[in-house]
Amino acid sequence: MQVVVTGIGLISALGNLEITWKQLLSGHSGILPHQPFPELFTKPLALINNIPSDPTELLETAIADALIMANLTPPLLDCGVVIGSSRGYQGKLEQLARFYPPYPPLLMGGKDGVSSLWKGGEDGVSSLWRGGEDGVSPLWQGGEDGIFSLVERGEDAGISLSKFVEYLPFNIALNAAKKIGSTGIILSPMAACATGIWAIAQGFELIKTQQCQRVIVGAVEAPITPLTLAGFEQMGALANTGCYPFDRDREGFVLGEGATILILESEDLAQQRNAQIYGKILGFGLTADACYGNKPDRVGKSAIAAIQTCLKNSNLSSHEIDYIHTHGTATKLNDDHEVQLIKQLFPQGVSVSSTKGATGHTLGASGALGVAFSLMTLKHQLLPPCVGLKTPEFDLDFVTSVRSMVIKNTLCFSFGFGGQNAIIAIGKA
């Protein structure tokens, strides 16, 4: 049973699918200096608007565009849903944390590291838990330190602590199911930067195993948050001026916002309803290094296994791959790692590029964006340039300007923190 793509919805810092593709082919970038948080320094970012986006809005926009392209109208009761995110509603949770701080007067440790909140009085019970004159503990009373006062302060700002459950990561997939009216299988993968390909692979499997005839798959990411920026900055992973994949002077990655949603269907179902087919998902390979948390395994054994598994499951040889859409983050370690993999496994002359110099690194959504660009490559028989690459450090066949050629099969790479390797093969319809 063949699994085909009948709809694509994408939003990035460059625009929707059509606009992003045109801008990408023209070598334009959506990366600009920004800093929406006054406590942090200005950095190059790929923001969709001037302020950080809401994940649900990105999700709903991408779903709507994918459904229009696929000529489908909700409700889609039996449609499976596999949509992931590595950051989820991180920005919303950080907003909650700003209004509901961990009350230093109550919870911070004393000399022995034990908060006075938990230290007992004469009878072993903290005075904070003992009732006052009216039998109500001061912990629960109003005032600057009272919990009720802090809750009221957040609600006055339009942020309710009860929203916490709505911001848990699985809600990305649940909100997608609500949007399309699905009562079918729902999965919400989270695999760092490999999330997008993981989601597409799981949707592919649901159709191949005949659990579903149609699955909506993809990933969404709105990672521009203070904690995310500060964390990656502390790791030394962020660029200072821009994203330059595989360049001799590359500096690191640039965070970007984005979402991609694909409509996967069995080929039989797509043909029955005369749907336009944009490409075929041929196979995938998923492995883990089980080695380092923030860098790839130097030997690359598990990454090699993921590529070889993908090729085997897709009934392809390395010589049949016309184009590789790399992870291409523009970090020193990642780019070197990918180049060594390509040199070891593929014949000289295979076309290679990364699109992160145009869209930024959308973390968990990046692999899904890469698959969308690979599908556009197959449809238009045009290879997108590696935006930001001016002086290559490596001797691969990098696409430095839009290139027209016959393209039948492409691979898309994603490598996530924690050593998560995800490879997917896409074929021409």
C-alpha positions in Angstrom: 0.0 0.0 0.0 1.4 3.4 -1.1 1.1 6.4 1.2 0.7 9.7 -0.6 0.6 13.4 0.3 -2.6 15.2 -0.9 -2.3 18.5 1.1 0.4 20.7 2.5 0.0 23.6 4.9 3.1 25.6 5.9 3.8 28.9 7.7 7.2 30.3 8.3 8.9 33.7 8.8 8.8 34.0 5.1 5.0 33.5 4.8 2.7 30.6 3.7 3.7 27.7 1.6 3.5 29.5 -1.8 5.2 32.6 -0.6 7.9 30.8 1.4 8.8 28.6 -1.6 9.1 31.6 -3.9 11.2 33.5 -1.3 13.4 30.5 -0.8 14.1 30.0 -4.5 15.0 33.7 -4.6 17.5 33.2 -1.8 15.7 35.5 0.6 15.8 35.0 4.4 13.2 35.7 7.1 15.9 36.2 9.7 16.2 39.7 11.2 17.6 41.2 14.5 14.9 41.0 17.2 14.5 40.9 20.9 11.0 40.8 22.2 12.2 40.4 25.8 13.8 43.4 27.4 15.8 41.3 29.8 17.7 39.7 26.9 20.1 40.9 24.2 19.1 41.4 20.6 19.6 38.2 18.4 18.8 37.2 14.9 15.4 35.5 14.9 13.0 34.2 12.3 9.8 35.6 13.8 6.5 35.4 11.8 5.3 38.7 13.3 7.0 41.3 15.4 6.1 39.4 18.6 6.3 35.7 19.4 3.5 33.7 17.8 0.8 31.5 19.5 1.3 27.8 18.7 -2.5 27.2 18.3 -2.7 30.0 15.7 0.1 28.6 13.7 -1.4 25.1 13.9 -4.8 26.2 12.8 -3.5 28.3 9.9 -1.4 25.4 8.6 -4.3 22.9 9.0 -6.7 25.2 7.1 -4.2 25.6 4.2 -3.6 21.8 4.1 -7.3 21.0 4.0 -7.9 23.5 1.2 -5.1 22.1 -0.9 -6.4 18.5 -0.3 -10.0 19.6 -1.1 -11.2 18.3 2.2 -13.9 19.7 4.6 -14.3 18.9 8.3 -15.5 17.0 10.1 -13.1 14.2 9.2 -14.3 11.7 11.8 -12.0 8.8 11.0 -8.9 10.8 10.2 -5.9 10.0 12.4 -3.9 12.8 14.0 -0.1 12.8 14.6 1.1 16.2 15.3 4.0 17.0 17.6 6.1 19.9 19.1 9.3 20.0 21.0 8.4 23.2 22.9 4.6 23.0 22.9 3.2 25.8 24.9 6.5 26.7 26.6 5.9 30.4 26.1 2.5 30.2 27.8 4.0 28.2 30.7 6.7 30.8 31.1 4.0 33.5 31.3 2.3 31.6 34.0 5.6 31.3 35.9 6.1 35.1 35.7 2.8 35.7 37.5 3.0 32.8 39.9 6.6 32.9 41.2 7.8 30.3 43.7 7.2 32.7 46.7 10.7 33.2 48.1 9.5 34.2 51.6 7.6 30.9 51.9 9.6 28.3 50.0 13.3 29.3 50.0 15.5 27.3 52.3 17.1 28.6 55.4 20.6 27.8 56.7 20.0 24.1 56.6 18.3 24.2 53.2 14.8 23.6 54.7 12.1 26.2 54.1 10.5 27.8 57.1 7.3 26.7 55.5 8.0 23.1 56.4 9.8 23.6 59.7 7.6 22.8 62.7 6.9 24.8 65.8 6.7 23.5 69.3 4.3 20.7 68.2 6.1 20.0 64.9 3.6 21.9 62.8 4.7 25.0 60.9 2.9 28.2 62.0 2.0 28.8 58.3 -0.2 25.7 58.4 -1.8 26.6 61.7 -4.9 28.6 61.8 -5.0 32.2 62.9 -7.6 33.8 65.1 -10.3 32.8 62.6 -8.9 29.3 62.0 -7.5 30.2 58.6 -3.8 29.7 57.9 -2.0 32.9 56.9 -0.6 31.0 53.9 -4.1 31.0 52.4 -5.0 34.5 53.4 -4.6 37.6 51.2 -1.7 40.0 51.4 1.5 40.1 49.4 2.6 36.7 50.4 -0.8 34.9 50.4 -1.4 32.4 47.6 -4.9 33.8 46.9 -3.4 37.3 46.4 -0.8 35.9 43.9 -3.5 34.1 42.0 -5.7 37.2 41.9 -2.7 39.2 40.6 -2.3 36.8 37.7 -6.0 36.6 36.8 -6.1 40.4 36.8 -3.5 40.3 34.0 -5.6 37.9 32.0 -3.6 34.8 33.0 -5.4 32.1 34.9 -3.5 29.3 36.7 -6.3 27.0 35.7 -4.9 27.3 32.1 -2.0 25.1 33.1 -3.6 21.9 31.8 -4.4 23.6 28.5 -0.7 24.3 28.0 0.6 20.7 28.4 2.3 19.5 25.2 -0.3 17.0 24.1 -2.8 19.7 23.5 -1.2 20.5 20.2 -2.5 17.2 18.8 -5.8 17.5 20.7 -6.4 21.0 19.3 -5.8 19.6 15.8 -8.3 16.9 16.3 -10.9 19.4 17.4 -10.1 21.6 14.4 -10.9 18.8 11.9 -13.5 17.0 14.0 -11.6 13.8 14.3 -12.6 11.1 16.8 -9.9 8.7 15.5 -6.3 7.9 16.7 -4.4 10.8 18.2 -0.6 10.8 18.8 1.5 13.6 20.1 5.2 12.8 19.5 8.0 14.8 21.1 11.6 14.0 19.9 13.4 17.3 20.1 14.4 18.5 16.6 13.5 15.1 15.1 9.8 15.6 16.1 8.5 16.5 12.6 9.8 13.5 10.8 8.8 11.3 13.8 5.2 12.5 13.4 5.2 11.9 9.6 6.7 8.5 10.1 4.1 7.5 12.7 1.3 8.7 10.4 2.8 6.7 7.6 2.7 3.6 9.8 -0.9 4.1 10.7 -1.8 3.9 7.0 0.6 1.1 6.1 -0.9 -1.1 8.9 -4.4 -0.2 7.8 -5.3 1.4 11.1 -6.2 4.6 9.2 -6.9 5.5 5.6 -6.1 9.2 6.2 -3.9 10.9 8.7 -3.1 14.5 9.3 0.6 14.8 10.4 3.2 17.4 11.1 4.6 19.7 13.8 4.3 23.2 15.1 6.9 25.3 16.9 6.8 28.7 18.6 10.1 28.6 20.4 10.8 32.3 20.9 10.7 32.4 24.7 13.1 33.8 27.3 14.0 30.4 28.7 14.6 28.9 25.3 16.8 31.8 24.1 18.7 32.0 27.4 19.2 28.2 27.5 20.6 27.9 24.0 22.7 31.1 24.5 24.3 29.5 27.6 25.1 26.4 25.5 26.8 28.6 22.9 24.5 27.3 20.2 23.0 30.6 18.9 24.4 32.7 16.1 25.1 36.4 16.5 24.6 37.7 13.0 22.7 35.0 11.0 22.5 31.4 9.9 25.1 30.1 7.5 24.8 26.3 7.0 28.0 24.5 6.0 29.8 27.8 5.7 33.4 28.3 6.8 32.3 31.2 9.0 29.1 29.6 10.4 28.2 30.7 13.9 25.4 28.5 15.1 21.7 28.3 14.6 18.9 31.0 14.6 15.6 30.2 16.3 12.6 30.4 14.0 8.9 29.9 14.3 6.9 27.7 11.9 4.4 24.9 11.3 3.9 22.3 8.6 0.8 20.0 8.3 0.5 17.3 5.7 -2.5 15.3 4.7 -1.4 11.6 4.2 -3.8 9.2 2.5 -3.6 5.7 1.1 -3.1 5.9 -2.6 -6.4 4.0 -3.1 -8.4 6.6 -1.2 -6.7 9.5 -2.9 -7.4 8.0 -6.3 -11.0 7.2 -5.4 -11.7 10.9 -4.7 -9.5 12.1 -7.6 -7.2 14.0 -5.3 -4.1 15.6 -6.6 -1.0 13.8 -5.3 2.1 15.9 -4.4 4.4 13.0 -3.6 4.8 9.7 -1.9 6.3 8.8 1.5 8.5 5.9 0.7 10.0 4.9 4.0 11.9 6.1 7.1 14.6 5.2 9.6 14.6 6.2 13.3 17.4 5.5 15.7 19.0 7.0 18.9 22.7 7.5 19.8 22.1 6.8 23.5 25.3 8.8 23.9 25.4 12.6 24.5 22.7 15.0 25.4 23.8 17.9 23.2 26.0 16.6 20.5 26.0 13.8 17.9 28.0 10.6 18.4 31.4 11.1 16.7 31.3 7.7 15.0 27.8 8.2 13.8 26.9 4.5 14.0 23.2 5.1 14.9 22.8 7.9 12.3 24.3 5.6 9.7 21.8 2.9 10.7 18.9 5.3 10.4 19.9 6.3 6.8 20.5 2.7 5.8 17.2 1.6 7.4 15.3 4.3 5.5 16.9 3.3 2.2 16.2 -0.4 2.8 12.5 0.3 3.8 12.1 2.5 0.7 13.6 0.0 -1.7 16.2 2.5 -2.7 19.9 2.5 -3.1 22.1 5.5 -2.2 22.7 6.1 -6.0 18.9 6.6 -6.5 18.8 9.7 -4.2 18.8 12.9 -6.2 18.7 15.4 -3.4 19.3 15.5 0.3 17.5 18.2 2.5 19.9 18.2 5.4 19.3 19.2 9.0 21.9 21.9 8.4 21.7 23.9 11.6 25.0 25.8 11.0 26.5 24.6 14.2 30.1 23.4 14.0 29.3 19.9 15.2 26.1 19.2 13.3 27.3 20.3 9.9 30.5 18.4 10.1 28.6 15.3 11.3 26.2 15.5 8.4 28.9 16.0 5.8 30.8 12.9 7.1 27.6 10.8 6.9 26.9 12.0 3.3 30.5 11.3 2.2 30.4 7.9 3.7 27.1 6.7 2.3 26.3 8.5 -0.9 28.1 8.9 -4.2 29.9 12.1 -5.0 27.7 14.6 -6.7 24.4 14.1 -4.8 22.8 17.6 -4.5 22.7 18.9 -0.9 21.2 22.0 0.8 19.7 23.3 4.0 16.8 25.8 4.2 17.5 27.0 7.8 19.3 30.0 6.5 16.0 31.2 5.2 13.5 30.0 7.8 15.6 29.7 10.9 15.7 26.6 13.0 12.1 25.7 13.9 13.3 22.9 16.2 10.6 20.2 16.3 8.9 21.5 13.2 12.1 21.7 11.1 11.9 18.2 9.7 8.3 18.7 8.7 9.2 21.9 6.9 12.0 20.0 5.2 9.6 17.4 4.0 7.3 20.1 2.6 10.2 21.7 0.8 11.2 18.3 -0.6 7.6 17.8 -1.9 7.8 21.2 -3.6 11.1 20.2 -5.0 9.6 17.1 -6.6 6.5 18.9 -7.8 8.5 21.8 -9.5 11.7 19.9 -10.3 13.7 22.7 -8.7 16.2 22.5 -5.9 16.2 25.3 -3.3 19.4 27.0 -2.5 21.3 26.8 0.7 20.6 30.3 1.8 23.4 31.9 3.8 26.1 29.7 2.3 28.8 31.9 0.8 32.1 30.1 1.4 31.6 26.3 1.8 33.9 24.6 4.2 33.2 21.2 2.7 33.5 19.7 -0.8 29.9 18.5 -1.3 27.6 19.5 -4.2 25.9 22.3 -2.3 23.0 24.0 -4.1 24.0 27.7 -3.9 21.3 29.0 -6.3 18.1 27.6 -7.6 18.8 24.6 -9.8 16.5 22.8 -12.3 17.1 19.1 -12.7 15.2 15.8 -12.9 14.4 14.7 -9.3 12.7 11.4 -8.5 13.7 10.7 -4.9 14.8 12.9 -2.0 15.9 12.3 1.6 15.2 14.6 4.5 17.5 14.5 7.6 16.7 15.5 11.2 19.0 15.1 14.2 17.7 16.1 17.6 19.3 16.7 21.0 19.7 13.5 22.9 21.0 11.8 19.7 17.7 11.3 18.0 18.1 10.5 14.3 15.2 10.6 11.8 15.5 10.1 8.1 12.6 10.0 5.6 12.4 9.3 1.9 10.0 11.1 -0.4 9.3 10.1 -4.0 7.8 11.8 -7.0 4.1 11.2 -7.5 
